[in-house]
Each structure stands twice: as structure tokens, then as C-alpha cells.
Amino acid sequence: MLPNTGKLAGCTVFITGASRGIGKAIALKAAKDGANIVIAAKTTQAHPRLPGTIYTAAEEIEAAGGKALPCIVDVRDEQQISNAVEKAVEKFGGIDILVNNASAISLTNTLETPTKRVDLMMNVNTRGTYLTSKACIPYLKKSKVAHILNLSPPLNLNPLWFKQHCAYTIAKYGMSMCVLGMAEEFKGEIAVNALWPKTAIHTAAVEMLGGSDVENLCRKVDIIADAAYSIFKKPKSFTGNFIVDENILKEEGIKNFDVYAVKPGHSLLPDMFLDEYPDPVTKKTESHGAVPELKGEKPQSPAEQRSGAVEETFRIVKDSLTDDIVKATQAVFQFELSGEDGGTWFLDLKNKSGNVGYGEPSDHADVVMSMSTDDFVKMFSGKLKPTMAFMSGKLKIKGNMALAVKLEKLMNQLQAKL
């Protein structure tokens, strides 16, 4: 058998949370080059809803062409980190790349986030990343490759990203601040960078958060693995960067991103912390400017928007309903709107020729959407993308996500009239 001559052949890659999802995808990509993979994760028995253990991941890594060392590591435990690093050095002779992927998430606001959950996110995301980096740095300094890669977002101080899930944002930004500090501290010795997806990535964890219907709105984990591989190939001087997966792959010459989509051609859910469609009010605190107005549309003053705007929006929607729209949608939507002109409204696109109105629908709602009246009007008039509203926490959805996407398509058809 010929020796593997890939760029990462013989390199040792230490990956936290590598038993499944993004961590495992990065491991398999490196393994194809003949890399040694240290699987530092705490899953030794498969979870009912989150398949995969450090041992099943090790089997896949070996099958892909790499060497695997499964280590039981909860990144909250400094001793377990230290033990895994020692085992890695003993087995493979050193550590060349560290991927801080392990993460905990809770998209809950301040009053709804229990202290136990706050501690978990701070200890796994920020503290775990810091301690794992600290343990690996003495060995990374000796490597010719020497990379730390944190799966964390660009540091975006738009209050929008703090408002709905302050604890999670602080914990995740802690990982990014490790990049900011360590890149400067170890400049010339170790490349330290962050990587973040432009769109939602389909993993078992994302499915737990958004339901199985969210799958078609996502890209596959392969895009993160390919982007990470591109970073690993770069010299130590490539450091202190906050990289978005799609951007670095475009630099590599990739033009067709449909190959990464779970369902090619389907609209994609933007990931958090990236201001793809910034809200004009929130963005006054930022220098990136406001969302462009729709062509031919006069900007409305806040007073005009609130004065019966919800009722008027529903009137236009009702006048636009057709049998074909009802037949194509087959869903009942309920809107819980806060603020002036708010309350409970419904849009029935399942029965007869469809109907809209104030109050609860006569049929059980397939989808319940909660948001402010201002954001509702902006959403239906095209000033606020529903996907962006959802990811930023302005829109909360309960029920069938696939049907929620159908409503977004209907909004696009109605925007000329609204």
C-alpha cells in the first residue's frame, strides 16, 4: 500500500466534540489525507436523538485513511483535557492542529435561562476552549503546521445578537475573543483563527433545535470541513482571522455551492451573528448602513406603520387569496403579535377559499408565529426577511417549519401589493 501523501499526512489533529456533526466532518476530511485524529469528546454511549460516540467516530476515521485516538473528554474538566493531550503526544509524538468545536447552546432570553444552563455554556464554550488551547499550545509551538481553529463567529457588537440570547452570545463570543488574544500572543508561532458558517448547517443538534423540517433550509457539514481544510493548508502567518465558510471557499475557486445544500435550489437559513439583512432600526448603532428600500417604495414613518397597518396587511392578503394558493399551501397560520394593533390573528390557507381574521382560527394552527406588529408589517412588505427574523430571535415559530417556509414564498408573491 502506497503511503498517503496528502497535505495533512502524519499531522496530529486534536478535535473537541468530534464524535458527531461538524467536528466529525472535519476529522474525516483530515483523515482522508492520512492525519492522526484525537477524538476528544464525552459521548461513550449513543444518545437516543444524537447518534455517534467517540468509538464509532474512530472506526469511521480509520476507514477514511487516518489513525484515531478516542479520548473521553468533557472540556469542563481540566484533568480530562490534560490526560487526552498526554495520550495524544505519547501515541503520535505531538499535536499539530487544535480544533475547538465542542459547544453548548440555549437560545433563551435572560429570564428564561437557568443558571445551570448559563454555567454550562460559559464552561464549555469559553472556558473549555481556553483550557484546551492552553494545554495544546506547548506542543503546537513545536509544530511546523501549528494551527488553532475555533468554531466561533465574527465579533459582531450589533445589539440584535445579544437581545434574545445574551448568555449564549457571551459564551460564543468568548471563543472568538480567544482567537483575538491568542493570535496576537502567539503571532509567528501558531496560527489562531475562527470559522463560522454563512448558513445553518444540518446536524443532529440543529434538528433538535428546529425540528426535522429545518433540514431543507441547511447546508451539509461538508462545507465546514472543506473550509477548515483550506485554513489548515495556510501558513502560520495566516492568523487572527474571522472566516466565513463560503468566503474562503470562493477564494479557493469554488463557484457551485449547490453541492453543499441538503436540498439544492432551496432557500437557505442564514446563520446567526452575520448581518446579511440588517434591520434599519437596530443598525443605527452600526456603521454598515441600513437595509435598502424596495424599489419604487416610499419609506413609511413609524406612526404610519402602526396605525392599523396589521389590519390593512391582512385585508390585502385576504383580497389576494385564490383557490390555487390555498391548494398549494394547505396550512393554518396563527400570529401572536405584540404591540399596538397586535393580538392574535390567523391566516387559514387550508379550508375552502382561505380566510384571515382577528382571533384564533377555527381549525388547529399548523404554525404559530410570535413577533411584534412592526416586525410583522416589515416582514410582509419585504423589509425584513423571515429567515433573518427567525435567526435573530425577532420571530419565534412553533409547529411545522416546512409550512413556515411555504408562507415565506407566499409573502414574496404578495410584496408587490403590500
JORA-V234755 format. One record per backbone hydrogen bond with DSSP energy under -1.0 kcal/mol. CO is the residue of the C=O (numbers start at 0). NH is the residue of the N-H. E is the energy in kcal/mol with one decimal. If there is no record, write none. Layout:
CO & NH & E
CO & NH & E
This chain:
5 & 8 & -1.7
7 & 10 & -2.2
10 & 35 & -3.6
11 & 95 & -2.3
11 & 96 & -2.1
12 & 37 & -3.0
13 & 98 & -2.9
14 & 39 & -2.5
19 & 23 & -1.4
20 & 24 & -2.1
21 & 25 & -2.4
22 & 26 & -1.9
23 & 27 & -2.7
24 & 28 & -2.0
25 & 29 & -2.1
26 & 30 & -2.4
27 & 31 & -1.6
29 & 32 & -1.1
29 & 34 & -1.7
30 & 33 & -1.7
33 & 9 & -2.0
34 & 66 & -1.6
35 & 12 & -3.4
36 & 68 & -2.5
37 & 14 & -2.5
37 & 39 & -1.1
38 & 40 & -1.1
38 & 70 & -2.9
39 & 16 & -2.3
40 & 72 & -2.0
42 & 53 & -2.6
49 & 46 & -1.4
52 & 56 & -2.2
53 & 57 & -1.4
54 & 58 & -1.7
55 & 59 & -1.8
56 & 60 & -2.4
57 & 61 & -2.4
58 & 62 & -2.1
59 & 63 & -1.6
60 & 65 & -2.3
66 & 36 & -3.7
68 & 38 & -1.8
70 & 40 & -1.7
73 & 76 & -2.9
76 & 80 & -1.8
77 & 81 & -2.5
78 & 82 & -2.6
79 & 83 & -2.0
80 & 84 & -2.3
81 & 85 & -2.2
82 & 86 & -2.3
83 & 87 & -2.3
84 & 88 & -2.4
85 & 89 & -2.5
86 & 90 & -2.5
87 & 91 & -3.1
88 & 92 & -1.8
95 & 146 & -1.8
96 & 13 & -3.1
97 & 148 & -2.8
98 & 15 & -2.4
98 & 100 & -1.2
99 & 150 & -2.4
105 & 107 & -2.0
113 & 117 & -2.1
114 & 118 & -2.9
115 & 119 & -1.9
116 & 120 & -2.2
117 & 121 & -2.6
118 & 122 & -2.8
119 & 123 & -2.6
120 & 124 & -2.1
121 & 126 & -2.6
122 & 127 & -1.1
124 & 128 & -1.0
125 & 129 & -2.3
126 & 130 & -2.9
127 & 131 & -2.3
128 & 132 & -2.2
129 & 133 & -2.5
130 & 134 & -2.1
131 & 135 & -1.8
132 & 136 & -2.4
135 & 138 & -1.2
135 & 139 & -2.4
136 & 140 & -2.5
139 & 142 & -1.6
145 & 190 & -2.8
146 & 97 & -2.6
147 & 192 & -2.5
148 & 99 & -2.3
149 & 151 & -1.8
149 & 194 & -2.4
153 & 155 & -1.4
157 & 160 & -1.9
158 & 161 & -1.6
158 & 162 & -2.2
164 & 168 & -2.4
165 & 169 & -2.5
166 & 170 & -2.3
167 & 171 & -2.7
168 & 172 & -3.0
169 & 173 & -1.4
171 & 175 & -1.2
172 & 176 & -2.5
173 & 177 & -1.3
174 & 178 & -1.1
175 & 179 & -2.1
176 & 180 & -2.5
177 & 181 & -2.8
178 & 182 & -2.2
180 & 184 & -2.4
181 & 185 & -2.6
185 & 188 & -2.3
185 & 189 & -2.6
190 & 147 & -3.0
191 & 239 & -3.1
192 & 149 & -2.6
193 & 242 & -2.8
195 & 244 & -2.2
197 & 270 & -2.3
199 & 218 & -2.4
202 & 206 & -2.1
203 & 207 & -1.8
204 & 208 & -1.5
205 & 209 & -3.0
206 & 210 & -2.4
210 & 213 & -1.6
211 & 214 & -1.3
213 & 216 & -1.8
214 & 217 & -1.9
216 & 268 & -2.8
217 & 261 & -2.2
218 & 201 & -3.3
219 & 222 & -1.3
220 & 224 & -1.9
221 & 225 & -2.7
222 & 226 & -1.9
223 & 227 & -2.8
224 & 228 & -2.2
225 & 229 & -1.8
226 & 230 & -1.7
227 & 231 & -2.4
228 & 232 & -1.3
230 & 233 & -1.6
234 & 237 & -2.0
236 & 238 & -1.4
240 & 193 & -2.8
242 & 195 & -2.2
243 & 247 & -1.8
244 & 248 & -1.8
245 & 249 & -1.9
246 & 250 & -1.7
247 & 251 & -1.1
248 & 253 & -2.4
249 & 252 & -1.5
256 & 259 & -1.3
257 & 260 & -1.1
259 & 219 & -3.8
262 & 265 & -2.1
268 & 199 & -3.1
273 & 275 & -2.1
278 & 282 & -2.6
280 & 283 & -1.4
281 & 284 & -1.6
282 & 285 & -1.5
293 & 296 & -1.9
300 & 304 & -2.1
301 & 305 & -2.0
302 & 306 & -1.7
305 & 307 & -1.9
307 & 311 & -2.4
308 & 312 & -2.4
309 & 313 & -2.5
310 & 314 & -2.0
311 & 315 & -2.3
312 & 316 & -2.4
313 & 317 & -2.7
314 & 318 & -2.3
315 & 319 & -1.1
317 & 320 & -1.1
321 & 325 & -2.0
322 & 326 & -2.6
323 & 327 & -2.3
324 & 328 & -1.8
325 & 329 & -2.0
330 & 348 & -2.5
331 & 365 & -2.1
331 & 366 & -1.7
332 & 346 & -2.8
333 & 368 & -3.1
334 & 344 & -2.4
335 & 370 & -1.9
336 & 342 & -3.1
337 & 372 & -2.4
338 & 341 & -1.5
342 & 336 & -2.9
343 & 358 & -3.9
344 & 334 & -3.1
345 & 356 & -1.7
346 & 332 & -2.9
347 & 354 & -1.9
348 & 329 & -1.1
350 & 353 & -2.6
354 & 347 & -3.5
356 & 345 & -2.5
365 & 399 & -1.7
366 & 333 & -2.7
367 & 397 & -2.4
368 & 335 & -3.1
369 & 395 & -2.3
370 & 337 & -2.0
371 & 375 & -2.0
372 & 376 & -2.4
373 & 377 & -2.3
374 & 378 & -2.5
375 & 379 & -2.3
376 & 380 & -1.7
377 & 382 & -2.1
377 & 383 & -1.4
384 & 388 & -2.7
385 & 389 & -2.4
386 & 390 & -2.4
387 & 391 & -2.1
388 & 393 & -1.4
388 & 394 & -2.2
389 & 392 & -1.1
395 & 369 & -2.5
397 & 367 & -2.9
399 & 403 & -1.5
400 & 404 & -1.8
401 & 405 & -1.4
402 & 406 & -1.7
403 & 407 & -1.4
404 & 408 & -1.7
405 & 409 & -1.8
406 & 410 & -2.4
407 & 411 & -1.8
408 & 412 & -1.3
409 & 413 & -1.7
410 & 414 & -1.4
413 & 416 & -2.0
413 & 417 & -1.2
